[in-house]
Amino acid sequence: MKISYEQLKKISQDYGNSFYTFDTEQLKVNIETFTKSFTQRYPKVEIAYSYKTNYIPYVLEIIDSLEIAPEVVSEMEYDLATSIGANLQEIIYNGPVKNRASLSKAIINQSRINIDSLDELNLIVEVLAETQVNCLEVGIRCNFNANGATVSRFGIDVKSQEFEKAIQMIKDNKVLKLSGLHCHLPDRDLDSVEWRTNQLLETALKTFKNAPKFLDFGGGFFGNDFATPREDAVSFVDYARVITNLVKSAYPSPDDQPWIILEPGTALVANTMNYWTRVVAVKKIESRPIAVVDGSIHELSPNGRQSRNPTFHVQLDPSTDTPSEPWHVVGYTCIEDDYLSKNYLSQISKDDFLGYSHVGSYNIVMKPPFIRPASAVLELDRNGEVLNVIREAQTTGNIFSGFRNER
Ligand SMILES: Cc1ncc(COP(=O)(O)O)c(C=O)c1O
């Protein structure tokens, strides 16, 4: 889709000088290609979408309509899955802190809980005893540390007595049934994926006589393209080849194979959103040209630190097209480091628009209410007109409604 200056100007008049755009078709393509890469190689594959990566309800409803299960890590996310009408039994409930109220809901609904600690297991047993539920399948999040740099803090250490104790506690409980194992690591390289797959398989072979019902390999997959190409990119097909081959060699009999569960977040949503922001001032500091935009690094980079070149530059006056000097693009906050771009070779003028692609993963959910509320999220049609307002721009009221002044 090509968007004109006039269209961006009109949108900014209606929704503010910074806004996100979302692309439903791209989301559908991502889901289809990711899923197919695995199902073409192995019949029992289930995809669960990681809500924390981007929990815009509009996006979740599309994902739900494509029969992708929710993967949630808090009561807020659990309730969100409920409110969009997801199948409650299919919810995968992960995370290191599950409060009693949310566990109670998950148990009554027979959602799939992956246990993160012995204390959590004790709480589950306690809550379970207060219900009429007579069979609850659970998984354990496994911690396998020893893969070099990343020492994960999540799950139960498979080499510890706590792990054995958890298995025994589940066996001894008449209602609980251990149906599978889970892991997740943030590293997206193929070696790491191969390592965790082997670790989970090794643990499963030791823990279960036959194949478990499921092995959940978590998320941590690159999307299939990037704002700037990366040498370390891994294709969906390569992830699928490594995971399914290892599972098939551990469980060769088609009659005794686990379901492979995958929990992608980034791989499905990263390239579904762009961030647009308007230049409100240009100036020179020590002869370096600076464009001040009505946006901020906090809307562009989840950790508020990674500056990069814009993907799109839509100019008020396209005749000023010749790249001239390296520009810095800076935001509205009072933080010295609020640089959206550094040394961007171009010719920027006041009122130009800059667009940054690949902002669908963690950007929306990690924008702090720092200095300003968050921008609107829009869906445009093929002609660049607003089709849907997915989120209104946040208001001051949204941010301050919970604060009280009474003394
Ligand atoms: C348990 C779990 N599953 C899935 C994901 C999604 O990861 P990604 O966005 O890297 O695919 C995460 C992210 O932290 C996670 O913790």
Ligand as a Chemical Component Dictionary entry (heavy atoms), coordinates in Angstrom:
data_LIG
# 
_chem_comp.id                   LIG 
_chem_comp.type                 NON-POLYMER 
_chem_comp.pdbx_formal_charge   0 
_chem_comp.three_letter_code    LIG 
# 
loop_
_chem_comp_atom.comp_id 
_chem_comp_atom.atom_id 
_chem_comp_atom.alt_atom_id 
_chem_comp_atom.type_symbol 
_chem_comp_atom.charge 
_chem_comp_atom.model_Cartn_x 
_chem_comp_atom.model_Cartn_y 
_chem_comp_atom.model_Cartn_z 
_chem_comp_atom.pdbx_ordinal 
LIG C1 C1 C 0 6.342 -18.396 27.724 1  
LIG C2 C2 C 0 6.470 -17.537 26.516 2  
LIG N1 N1 N 0 5.919 -17.967 25.354 3  
LIG C3 C3 C 0 5.983 -17.215 24.228 4  
LIG C4 C4 C 0 6.608 -15.993 24.226 5  
LIG C5 C5 C 0 6.647 -15.203 22.941 6  
LIG O1 O1 O 0 7.943 -14.949 22.541 7  
LIG P1 P1 P 0 8.294 -14.257 21.146 8  
LIG O2 O2 O 0 7.580 -12.977 21.070 9  
LIG O3 O3 O 0 9.746 -14.119 21.200 10 
LIG O4 O4 O 0 7.852 -15.223 20.091 11 
LIG C6 C6 C 0 7.196 -15.507 25.409 12 
LIG C7 C7 C 0 7.880 -14.210 25.456 13 
LIG O5 O5 O 0 8.454 -13.776 26.418 14 
LIG C8 C8 C 0 7.119 -16.306 26.592 15 
LIG O6 O6 O 0 7.639 -15.897 27.754 16 
# 
loop_
_chem_comp_bond.comp_id 
_chem_comp_bond.atom_id_1 
_chem_comp_bond.atom_id_2 
_chem_comp_bond.value_order 
_chem_comp_bond.pdbx_ordinal 
LIG C1 C2 SING 1  
LIG C2 N1 SING 2  
LIG C2 C8 DOUB 3  
LIG N1 C3 DOUB 4  
LIG C3 C4 SING 5  
LIG C4 C5 SING 6  
LIG C4 C6 DOUB 7  
LIG C5 O1 SING 8  
LIG O1 P1 SING 9  
LIG P1 O2 DOUB 10 
LIG P1 O3 SING 11 
LIG P1 O4 SING 12 
LIG C6 C7 SING 13 
LIG C6 C8 SING 14 
LIG C7 O5 DOUB 15 
LIG C8 O6 SING 16 
# 
